[in-house]
Amino acid sequence: MRIKAKATVLATVGAMAVMAGQGVLAETADKRIALSNNYAGNSWRQAMLRSWEKVTGQAVADGQVAAADAFTTAENQVTEQAAQIQNLILQGYDAIVINAASPEGLNGAVKEACDAGVTVVSFDGIVTEPCAWRIAVDFKQMGKDEVLYLAERLPDGGNLLEIRGLAGVFVDDAISAGIHEGVAETGKFEIVGSVHGNWAQDVAQKAVAGILPSLPEIVGVVTQGGDGYGAAQAIAATGRDMPVIVMGNRHDELTWWKEQKDANGYETMSVSIAPGVSTLAFWVAQQILDGQDVPKDLTVPFLRIDQDTLEDSLANTEAGGVANVEYSLEDAKGVIAGAM
Amino acid sequence: MSGPVSPRLLRSLLPPLSLAAILIAIFYLQPRTMSYFGLNLLLNLAVPIALATIAQMFILCVNELDLSIGGFVSLVACITATWLHDTPLLGVAALAGLIAAYAGLGALIHLRNLPSIVVTLGMSFVWLGLAVLVLPTPGGKAPDYIRALMTLKPALVPFPIIAAVGLALVVHLFIMRSAWGTVLRGAGGNPRSLERAGWSLLRIKMTMFALAGFFGVLSGMALVGLTTSADANIALRYTLLSIAGVILGGGEFVGGRISPIGAVIGAMTLALAGSFLSFLRLNPDWQIGAQGAILIIVLALRVLISRAETRT
């Protein structure tokens, strides 16, 4: 009796899965996908691994793939990850999804994988080996979007304060280049000050507090994420009018925004990359294994939070973490179609 | 009190036995590795580690310690992927200059009687800084002949195994069997008597450091041949791996007691230990600890054997 009931449930689940996926799932039911990750030491990476576990666990239970195991190297080193990728080839995975320690240093191992017939999909930390797929973040566009939002909010323009990230890292250069491009294009703003906040609240707060006395009135603060709350604290301490500070999806930033919104109707927006991008990479790998035609270069959609989505996003973000979203097979198909 | 096997024999058998044990465990966990293709993938990254371990062995042999080998190999990798590829002459000159710099370090340490740990620790930052200057962002390209050599697929026996055996034999014949080698080793074991016999300790130290530099250069080139491009931080782990490899292979921190064959085996064992732990599906948080545990187990066995040795 019990076995029969179980079988019925299984059959129903199976039927539902097939219906949801338009019948293309059987192709990858026996495929195994591995995640090769180089670092797990901050909240973003932890959230990334949790999202992977949640989404792929469900996919395995639904029979969409046979396995989806996550591997993190013990140390954030190129040689460690190269060895790890070679081990994954030996373990017979059909696809390897990589968040790479170096864009170039893993190319030899990635080539070995391609030569062995393994599909390689890199995301966030991408690899340059031509045989691999890349799901990259358009950081420049992210910077530009911030200025475009401000131009919409503040039609009269004015002075801006720019908070940059960690000097010498390409992400910092890319976001900043986007911001400057946006300023040049809209022609309304002038960046009157620029400090390095190192993507950390405490550093940003000190840096902003240091430069504020020398600045004229500012109408907006463009940031890179992780630095908005510190900037708000520093500005609040001087008694100036609060400018529009673009946030970066961190829990403390969203919390502060919510407080201000409730108290005086403060309006802004928040943008960053969701750690759940690992699940997008998973579905892309699944689609490639399924035989779909997927372009080699894809772009990660940003996770943007606006005035009306703030409450929901905040509720789903854990304290000390960053706002997240998990991608579905449909989302992946959308991203692939968008890049065609 | 001596058993059926003499402790001396046991002692020299320990490194190959640990390698065999870990290899059998890997074959058991993942039968796929028991093939030409599998062994090639499993061992190819061990070749640069073995070369760096040999470099470290030369330094340990004269009673010093090199904490900069990881940074040095990274710098060589960066130069190989940029200058040696684009302007071969400049690349060769730069690499030769690096070997000379290593010999100079040996002279400095000897003449001023400085602790090598401090000098090489300082140099590790110099090497790393130079590497960032040569290659500010990861990239570059391996020269084609190095890439071709490292991806060589000889018939029957995978290239990493041939390379490891060849390396071990050449260094063994040179340092353990030749007259020159005996003098060089003597400088670590009993420098005073060697000096009395009329040898220049300065020249011996410079030779040993230059040899270390030479093998460090080979290590960096081999590494780039495998990865195809470089990164300023690519080989930082090699400092610890090379020291552990020498010790695991039967060498000691006391000068003069070294074993090139053991060092190569030790490097292979360490590289395989990483794969073994990953095939075990061990949580990465535990992996560094487990790697350390393997090291401690082998060293503990050695202490036991040494004890038996002194008793007989």
Chai-1 contact restraints between the chains, C-beta under 6 A:
chainA,res_idxA,chainB,res_idxB,connection_type,confidence,min_distance_angstrom,max_distance_angstrom,comment,restraint_id
A,T72,B,P284,contact,1.0,0.0,6.0,A-B,restraint_1
A,A74,B,P284,contact,1.0,0.0,6.0,A-B,restraint_2
A,A74,B,Q287,contact,1.0,0.0,6.0,A-B,restraint_3
A,A74,B,I288,contact,1.0,0.0,6.0,A-B,restraint_4
A,Q77,B,R237,contact,1.0,0.0,6.0,A-B,restraint_5
A,V78,B,D231,contact,1.0,0.0,6.0,A-B,restraint_6
A,V78,B,I234,contact,1.0,0.0,6.0,A-B,restraint_7
A,T79,B,R237,contact,1.0,0.0,6.0,A-B,restraint_8
A,A83,B,L45,contact,1.0,0.0,6.0,A-B,restraint_9
A,A83,B,G274,contact,1.0,0.0,6.0,A-B,restraint_10
A,Q86,B,L41,contact,1.0,0.0,6.0,A-B,restraint_11
A,N87,B,S275,contact,1.0,0.0,6.0,A-B,restraint_12
A,N87,B,S278,contact,1.0,0.0,6.0,A-B,restraint_13
A,I89,B,L41,contact,1.0,0.0,6.0,A-B,restraint_14
A,L90,B,Q30,contact,1.0,0.0,6.0,A-B,restraint_15
A,L90,B,R32,contact,1.0,0.0,6.0,A-B,restraint_16
A,L90,B,T33,contact,1.0,0.0,6.0,A-B,restraint_17
A,L90,B,G38,contact,1.0,0.0,6.0,A-B,restraint_18
A,L90,B,L41,contact,1.0,0.0,6.0,A-B,restraint_19
A,S102,B,P138,contact,1.0,0.0,6.0,A-B,restraint_20
A,S102,B,D231,contact,1.0,0.0,6.0,A-B,restraint_21
A,P103,B,P138,contact,1.0,0.0,6.0,A-B,restraint_22
A,E104,B,P138,contact,1.0,0.0,6.0,A-B,restraint_23
A,E104,B,G139,contact,1.0,0.0,6.0,A-B,restraint_24
A,E104,B,S229,contact,1.0,0.0,6.0,A-B,restraint_25
A,G105,B,P138,contact,1.0,0.0,6.0,A-B,restraint_26
A,G105,B,T227,contact,1.0,0.0,6.0,A-B,restraint_27
A,G105,B,D231,contact,1.0,0.0,6.0,A-B,restraint_28
A,G105,B,I234,contact,1.0,0.0,6.0,A-B,restraint_29
A,N107,B,T228,contact,1.0,0.0,6.0,A-B,restraint_30
A,N107,B,S229,contact,1.0,0.0,6.0,A-B,restraint_31
A,G108,B,L226,contact,1.0,0.0,6.0,A-B,restraint_32
A,G108,B,T227,contact,1.0,0.0,6.0,A-B,restraint_33
A,G108,B,T228,contact,1.0,0.0,6.0,A-B,restraint_34
